[in-house]
Amino acid sequence: MTTVGIVTGAGRGMGLECARSLVGRVDRLLLVDLDERTVTGAAGELAGRGALVEPFVLDITDRDGLARLAARARELGTLRAVAHAAGISPTMAGWRRILTVDLVGTALLAEALRPLATRGTAMVCFASMAAMFGDTEPRPEVEAVLADPLDGHFVERIREAVGPEIEDQGIAYTWAKRGVHRFVQREAVRVGPVGARVCSVSPGIVATPQGKQEAEHHPSMKALVERSALGREGRPEELAAVVAFLLSDEASFLTGVDVLVDGGVRAGLAARA
């Protein structure tokens, strides 16, 4: 059996580190990214380290492109591991694009790959520590909308349910990542009968180019790091190690859950409360 892995957002940062951790664990590895230059460079860097590596240029919100990705994975072999790291942060786009890429794109990817799921297939979707901040009280009207990110009017419906504050990019990002948490729970139930698994990871503040960009715009992030249990930023390879474990057979009874990898930010804040 030829095993296939897929990593999205693989051109740099945490996605590239996830690809690096998987290149020795599967036979074929598809590196997916919107930026052709970076993903081609990543494929060249990882060539010869284990799996046969292939770059795949794709906007994660493009249904036709996702269909081509699924078809290519099927051609190559049996889908074994998917690390979905592609996403955008609050300083990178407007609120609509954030919701569309970070949540709708996650659901579209899962929809495209679901027919390939089989016993042993595992997927990890990137959420964020941000999903655990702000208004955390249950809001049934919002939960009802989050339950269906592939609804054709999802963005308008979530704006109506949350209110005009969602037009703030940071708030939109928070709700998008909460939606990823909920989506993973539902997707785990959908693919569980064939023996496949889906989890999410919620990174804290990690030293990546994207993380640096956010920190420059949000000085409060430095205070969160200082108050965390470990008192430092995470490294991309530390997140990739957690993802690799979740995708491995050793995690075969883990599904439908989120793993918080924040260096103890939440613990530090709770201890000071």
N, C-alpha and C positions, 0 to 999 in steps of 0.2 A: 504494500500500500504506500503510495506517494502522499505525504502529508503536506498541506498548504497552510501558510500563515499570511495574515494581512495586517499591516500596520498603517493607520491613517495619521496624517500630520507628521509623516516620517521624515520630512526634510531637515528638521532641526529640533533642538530642545528635547522634551520628554518623549516625543514620538520617535526621534532618532535613537534615543537610548533604549526604548522598547524594542526597536528593530535590532539593535545591537545584541540585546539579551535573547532574542528569538532566533537569530541566524543559525545557531547551532542546535536548535530544537526541532526544526521542521526541514523538509526536503526542498520546498519551494517557498520563497518569500516575496510577496507583492508589497512594494512600498508605495503608498498613496499620498499625494500631496497636490495642492493647487499650483505650487510654484515648480515649474519644470526644471529650472536650474538647480535648485536645492535638492530635489528628490533624485535627479540624475546623479548629482554629486554624492548623495548618500548611498545610492546603489553601487557606485564605483568604489566608495570607501569600504563597503561591506563585502564586496565580491571576493570570493576565494576563502571566506572564513567559515564556510559550512554550507548553508543552503544556496541554491541558485537564486540570485536576487534579480528582481525585475521592477523597474520604476513604472508607475501608472499615474499619469496626470489626470486629476479629477477634482471638480467642485463637489463636495459631499452632499450638496442639495440638488444635484442634477440626476433626475430619475433615469434618464437614458444612459448616462455615464455609469451609474451604479449597476444598471442591468449588464453593461459590458464588463464591469468588474466581476460581477457574480459569474458571468459566462466564462471569463478567463480563469477564475479560480476553479470552476468545475472542470475545465479542460485540463488543468494541471494536476488535479488529484482530489484528495479528500480534505475538506476544510477542517483544520485542527485548532487554529488559534487566531483570534482577532483582537488586536489592541487598537481601540478607537480613541486616539489622542487628538484628532483634528478638532479645532474649535477656535473661537475668538474671544478676547477679553474686552472689558468695558471701554478701553481707550482706542479700540481698533475699528469700531463701526457704530452705527446708530442702533437704537433699541430693537427695531424690527429685524435687522440683519442678525443681531445677537441671538434673538429667539429662534430665527430660522436656521442658522447654522448650528447652534449648540444643542437645541432640542429637536427641532423638526429634522435636521440632518441626521441626528442619531437614530431617530425612528425610521427614516428612509433607508439608512444603511442596514439596519436590522431587518427591515422588510425585504430588502433585496437579497440578503444572505440567508434568510430563514429556510428557504427550500434546500439549502446545502447542509443544514445542521443535521448531525447524526451523533451516535454515541461517542463521547469523547470530545466533541466540539465544545470550545469554550470561548466566550467573548468578554472583554472588559471594556467598559465605557468610562471615559473621564468625566467626572462631575467636578465639584469644588467644595472646599471648606466654606466658601461664601454661602452655600445653600443652607448653612446652619446658623446664619446670622440674620438680624433683622426680625421682621414679623414672623414668628414661628407658630402662632396659634392656628389651629385647623380652620380652614375657610372652605366649607363644602362647595360653594359656588366656583371657587378657583380650582379645587381638586377635580371637579367635574370636567372642566375645560382641559386641565393638564392630562386627564386620562385619554385624550384623543388628539395628540399633536399632529396627526395626519389629516385632520379635518381641514377642508379647503379654506375655511374662514378662521383658522386657529388664532392667528395673530390678532385679528379684530376681536375675537371672543375673549382672549386672555386680557386684552386691554380693557374691555368692558367689565370683566370680572374683578380685576385688580384695581382699576382706576387709573387716572392720568399720571400717577406717580411712576407707573411702569415705563414711561417715556424717558426716565432717567436710566442711562446705560447700566449703572451699577445695580439698580433694582431689577432691570430686565435680565441681567446676568444671573442674579440670585434666583429668580423664578425659573429661568431656563435650566439651571443646574438642579433645582428641586424637581423639576420635571424629569430630568435624567434619572434621579433616584426612583421616582414613581414608575417610570418606563421600565427600568431594569426589573423591578418586582413583577410587573405584568408580563414582560418578555420571558422571564424565567419560567413562568407557568405555561407559556405557549410552547416553549421548546423542551421543557422537562420530559414530556412523554417519550421523546426519541433519545433521551439520555444526554442532551446538551445542557450547558450551563451559561448563565449570564450574571456578571457582577459589575459593580462600579467602584471606582476609587475616587476619593475626594482629596486632592493635594492641598496642602497649605501653601506657604510662601516658598517658592522654589527658585533657585538661581538659574534662570533661563533668560534669553533676550526678551521674551514676552513678559516675564516677571519683572525684569528691570524696568521695562517701559511703564508697567503699572505702578511700580514703587515711585517712579519719578513724578507721577501725577497724584499719588496718594501717600503723603508722608506718614499717615497713620499706620501703614503697613510695617514701618520700622519699629513702632511701639509694640505691635503684635509680636514681632520676632523677639524683642527684648523681654517681653512678658511670658514667652512660651517656656515650657519645661526645659527644652534643650538650649534655648537662647541663641539659635542660629537658623539660617535658611536651610532648606533641604537641597540636596543635590539631585539632578535628573536621574542619575543611575540608582539612587535610593528608591525613587518611585518606580523605575523600571524593574527593580528586583521584586517589589511587591506585585506588580502586574505579572511578571513571569511566574511567580508562585501561584497566583490565582488562575493562570492559564494551564498550570501543570496538573498532572494526575494526582499529585499529593493534595490538591485542593478539591478533589472529586465530590465532596459533600457540601461544598460552598456554592450557593446560587441564590440569586434574588436579594443580595445584601450589598451594602456599601461599606468600604473600608476607608476610614479616615486616616490620612497619612500627613499629619500637620506638625510634627515635631513637638506636640504638646501645647499648641496654642489654646485649644479649648480647655485643657487641663489647667493651664496657667491662669486663664481668665476665671475659671470656676474657683480656683484656690484663693483668688484675690477678691472674689465677690463678697 
